[in-house]
Amino acid sequence: MRVIKVSEAPSIPLLYHTHHSLEADDLPFWLAWARQQGGPILELGCGTGRVLLPLAEAGHTVFGLDRDAAMLDFLRRQVTDETRDRVVLVRGDLRSYCLASRFPLVLMPCNTYSTLALTERRSALTRARLHLAPQGVFIVSMPNPGLLTELPGDGEPENETSFQHPHTVNPVQVSSQWEQVDEGIQCSWHYDHLLPDGRVERLTLSTIHYPQALNEILREFKEVGLDVIGTFGDFERGSYDIDSPSLIIVAQG
């Protein structure tokens, strides 16, 4: 097997979206909050629209903000004629954006919050609070920081899933691994596109998570004027504890 590393930027959003669209366990959670709060909705770090598109398809007006132009371009092409009038896409920085609208619901799903460096989080929280409408709700989800801090120094690659490449229909095998870096944990996903001639095109996408103790996260929310009204450990709204898969925080401004 001959592995060829691929660095084509256009391939990243396509494979990222196809991979993560296999995950849908959290969508009922976001849709329920959207029904409760109404719109418009602001999604921070919308990426390729795994959460945004179902919200728009359910009839909600959704603003999606992301700093990655390639991800937004991909998302723009996924918006249908039926939902086009309900989707507003904005390229911007989570720490410094300024929109004219105020929102009954601001979301930061898909583990985005824990990829912000600790020095960036206060600015991101302040921006979110400033964009909340009266009685508006801000929700973030992230991997359980307690589980992240217990990971060993390095993890061997593990097969995660596979799917058909949307363009070639050849198999794409996904493996993941992690390693400790500075104050964080770098998680990497390897997308191995298996070609008929035996070659393998590999594209790797990495991100760093910065785990932080729950009490420190709650303190930061309080310091910027966000009142935490709930914490959950999963998308079924179970209680948060050290073994929970996720940490979900619900707050009001």
C-alpha positions as CSV (number, residue, x, y, z in Angstrom):
1,M,0.0,0.0,0.0
2,R,1.4,3.3,-1.1
3,V,0.2,6.3,1.0
4,I,0.3,9.8,-0.6
5,K,-0.3,12.8,1.6
6,V,-2.8,15.2,0.1
7,S,-2.9,18.9,1.0
8,E,-5.7,20.1,-1.3
9,A,-7.8,22.6,0.7
10,P,-11.0,21.9,-1.4
11,S,-10.9,18.3,-0.1
12,I,-11.0,19.3,3.5
13,P,-14.6,20.6,3.8
14,L,-16.0,17.8,1.7
15,L,-14.4,15.0,3.8
16,Y,-15.0,16.8,7.0
17,H,-18.7,17.3,6.3
18,T,-19.2,13.8,5.0
19,H,-17.5,12.3,8.1
20,H,-19.2,14.5,10.7
21,S,-22.7,14.2,9.1
22,L,-22.6,10.6,10.2
23,E,-23.0,12.0,13.8
24,A,-26.6,13.2,14.5
25,D,-27.2,12.3,18.1
26,D,-27.1,16.0,19.2
27,L,-29.5,17.4,16.5
28,P,-32.7,16.7,18.5
29,F,-31.2,18.7,21.4
30,W,-30.4,21.8,19.2
31,L,-33.8,21.5,17.4
32,A,-35.7,21.4,20.8
33,W,-33.9,24.6,22.0
34,A,-34.7,26.2,18.7
35,R,-38.4,25.4,19.0
36,Q,-38.4,26.7,22.6
37,Q,-36.5,30.0,22.0
38,G,-37.6,30.8,18.4
39,G,-35.4,32.7,15.9
40,P,-33.4,34.2,14.6
41,I,-30.6,31.8,15.8
42,L,-26.9,32.5,15.7
43,E,-24.5,29.6,15.4
44,L,-20.9,30.3,16.2
45,G,-18.3,28.2,14.4
46,C,-20.9,26.8,12.0
47,G,-18.3,25.1,9.8
48,T,-19.9,23.2,6.9
49,G,-23.4,23.3,8.4
50,R,-24.0,20.0,10.1
51,V,-26.1,21.7,12.7
52,L,-27.1,24.9,10.8
53,L,-28.7,23.1,7.8
54,P,-31.2,21.0,9.9
55,L,-32.2,24.1,11.8
56,A,-32.9,26.0,8.6
57,E,-34.7,23.0,7.2
58,A,-36.9,23.0,10.3
59,G,-38.0,26.5,9.4
60,H,-35.7,28.6,11.5
61,T,-33.8,31.7,10.4
62,V,-30.1,30.9,11.2
63,F,-27.1,33.2,11.0
64,G,-23.9,31.1,10.7
65,L,-20.5,32.6,11.7
66,D,-17.1,31.1,10.9
67,R,-13.6,32.3,10.1
68,D,-12.8,29.6,7.6
69,A,-13.6,30.8,4.1
70,A,-13.4,27.3,2.6
71,M,-15.9,25.9,5.1
72,L,-18.3,28.7,4.5
73,D,-18.0,28.3,0.7
74,F,-18.8,24.6,1.0
75,L,-21.8,25.4,3.3
76,R,-23.1,28.0,0.9
77,R,-23.3,25.4,-1.9
78,Q,-25.3,23.1,0.4
79,V,-28.0,25.7,1.0
80,T,-31.1,24.8,-1.0
81,D,-33.5,27.1,-2.7
82,E,-36.1,26.3,-0.1
83,T,-33.9,27.4,2.8
84,R,-31.8,30.2,1.1
85,D,-34.0,33.0,2.5
86,R,-33.5,31.6,6.1
87,V,-29.7,31.3,6.0
88,V,-27.2,34.2,6.5
89,L,-23.5,33.3,6.5
90,V,-20.9,35.6,7.9
91,R,-17.1,35.2,7.9
92,G,-15.8,36.5,11.2
93,D,-13.8,35.9,14.3
94,L,-15.5,34.5,17.4
95,R,-13.6,37.1,19.5
96,S,-14.5,40.3,17.6
97,Y,-17.6,40.0,15.4
98,C,-20.4,42.6,15.6
99,L,-23.8,41.9,14.1
100,A,-26.8,44.3,14.0
101,S,-29.2,41.5,15.1
102,R,-29.8,40.2,18.6
103,F,-30.7,36.6,19.0
104,P,-33.1,34.6,21.3
105,L,-30.7,31.7,20.9
106,V,-26.9,31.7,20.4
107,L,-25.2,28.3,19.9
108,M,-21.6,27.1,19.9
109,P,-21.9,23.4,19.2
110,C,-19.5,20.8,17.8
111,N,-16.8,21.2,20.5
112,T,-15.8,24.6,19.2
113,Y,-15.5,26.2,22.6
114,S,-12.8,23.9,23.9
115,T,-10.7,24.7,20.8
116,L,-10.4,28.3,21.8
117,A,-7.2,29.1,23.7
118,L,-7.8,30.0,27.3
119,T,-6.8,33.6,26.6
120,E,-9.4,33.9,23.9
121,R,-12.4,32.6,25.8
122,R,-13.3,35.7,27.6
123,S,-13.6,37.7,24.4
124,A,-15.7,35.0,22.8
125,L,-18.1,34.8,25.8
126,T,-18.4,38.6,25.8
127,R,-19.3,38.7,22.1
128,A,-21.9,36.0,22.6
129,R,-23.5,37.8,25.6
130,L,-23.7,41.1,23.6
131,H,-25.6,39.3,20.8
132,L,-28.2,37.8,23.1
133,A,-31.8,39.2,23.0
134,P,-33.5,39.8,26.3
135,Q,-34.1,36.4,27.9
136,G,-31.9,34.9,25.2
137,V,-30.1,31.7,25.8
138,F,-26.5,30.8,25.0
139,I,-25.4,27.2,24.8
140,V,-22.0,25.6,24.3
141,S,-21.1,22.0,24.0
142,M,-17.6,20.5,24.3
143,P,-15.9,17.2,25.2
144,N,-15.9,16.4,28.9
145,P,-12.7,18.3,30.0
146,G,-12.3,15.7,32.8
147,L,-12.0,12.9,30.3
148,L,-9.5,14.9,28.2
149,T,-7.2,15.6,31.1
150,E,-7.1,11.8,31.9
151,L,-5.9,10.8,28.4
152,P,-2.4,9.3,28.3
153,G,0.3,11.4,26.7
154,D,-0.1,9.9,23.2
155,G,-2.7,7.8,21.6
156,E,-2.1,5.2,18.9
157,P,-4.2,5.7,15.7
158,E,-7.6,4.0,16.1
159,N,-10.0,3.2,13.2
160,E,-13.1,5.3,13.7
161,T,-15.4,4.8,10.8
162,S,-15.6,4.6,7.0
163,F,-17.7,6.1,4.3
164,Q,-17.9,6.4,0.5
165,H,-16.1,9.4,-1.0
166,P,-19.0,11.6,-2.4
167,H,-17.2,12.2,-5.7
168,T,-15.4,8.9,-6.5
169,V,-17.6,6.5,-4.3
170,N,-14.3,4.8,-3.3
171,P,-14.0,4.0,0.4
172,V,-12.6,6.5,2.8
173,Q,-11.3,5.1,6.1
174,V,-11.2,7.4,9.1
175,S,-8.7,6.9,11.9
176,S,-8.1,9.2,14.9
177,Q,-5.3,9.8,17.4
178,W,-4.2,12.4,20.0
179,E,-1.1,13.7,21.6
180,Q,-0.3,16.2,24.4
181,V,1.0,19.5,23.1
182,D,1.8,22.4,25.4
183,E,-1.3,23.2,27.4
184,G,-3.7,21.3,25.2
185,I,-4.4,18.0,23.4
186,Q,-4.1,17.8,19.7
187,C,-6.6,15.5,18.1
188,S,-6.0,14.4,14.5
189,W,-8.2,12.6,12.0
190,H,-6.7,10.8,9.0
191,Y,-8.9,10.4,6.0
192,D,-7.5,7.6,3.8
193,H,-9.1,7.6,0.4
194,L,-8.6,4.0,-1.0
195,L,-8.0,4.1,-4.7
196,P,-8.7,1.1,-7.1
197,D,-5.0,0.9,-8.0
198,G,-3.9,0.2,-4.4
199,R,-2.7,3.7,-3.6
200,V,-4.0,5.6,-0.6
201,E,-4.5,9.4,-0.6
202,R,-4.3,10.6,3.0
203,L,-5.6,13.9,4.2
204,T,-5.1,14.8,7.9
205,L,-7.1,17.4,9.8
206,S,-6.0,18.4,13.3
207,T,-7.3,20.6,16.1
208,I,-6.2,21.4,19.6
209,H,-8.5,21.2,22.6
210,Y,-7.7,23.1,25.8
211,P,-9.4,21.4,28.7
212,Q,-10.4,23.5,31.7
213,A,-12.0,22.6,35.0
214,L,-15.7,23.1,35.2
215,N,-15.5,25.6,38.1
216,E,-13.1,27.7,36.0
217,I,-15.4,27.7,33.0
218,L,-18.3,28.7,35.2
219,R,-16.3,31.5,36.7
220,E,-15.5,32.9,33.3
221,F,-19.2,32.8,32.3
222,K,-20.1,34.7,35.5
223,E,-17.4,37.3,35.0
224,V,-18.7,38.4,31.6
225,G,-22.3,38.5,32.8
226,L,-23.6,35.1,31.7
227,D,-25.8,33.4,34.3
228,V,-25.5,29.6,34.0
229,I,-28.9,28.0,34.3
230,G,-28.0,24.4,33.4
231,T,-25.2,22.0,32.9
232,F,-25.6,18.6,31.2
233,G,-23.3,15.6,30.5
234,D,-25.0,14.5,27.3
235,F,-27.5,15.5,24.7
236,E,-30.3,13.7,26.5
237,R,-29.9,16.3,29.3
238,G,-28.3,13.9,31.8
239,S,-26.5,15.2,34.8
240,Y,-22.8,16.1,34.2
241,D,-20.2,14.1,36.0
242,I,-16.6,13.0,35.5
243,D,-17.6,10.1,33.3
244,S,-20.0,12.1,31.0
245,P,-19.2,12.1,27.3
246,S,-19.8,15.9,27.0
247,L,-20.1,19.1,28.9
248,I,-23.0,21.3,27.8
249,I,-23.6,24.7,29.4
250,V,-26.8,26.7,29.1
251,A,-26.6,30.4,30.1
252,Q,-28.6,33.6,29.9
253,G,-27.3,37.1,29.6
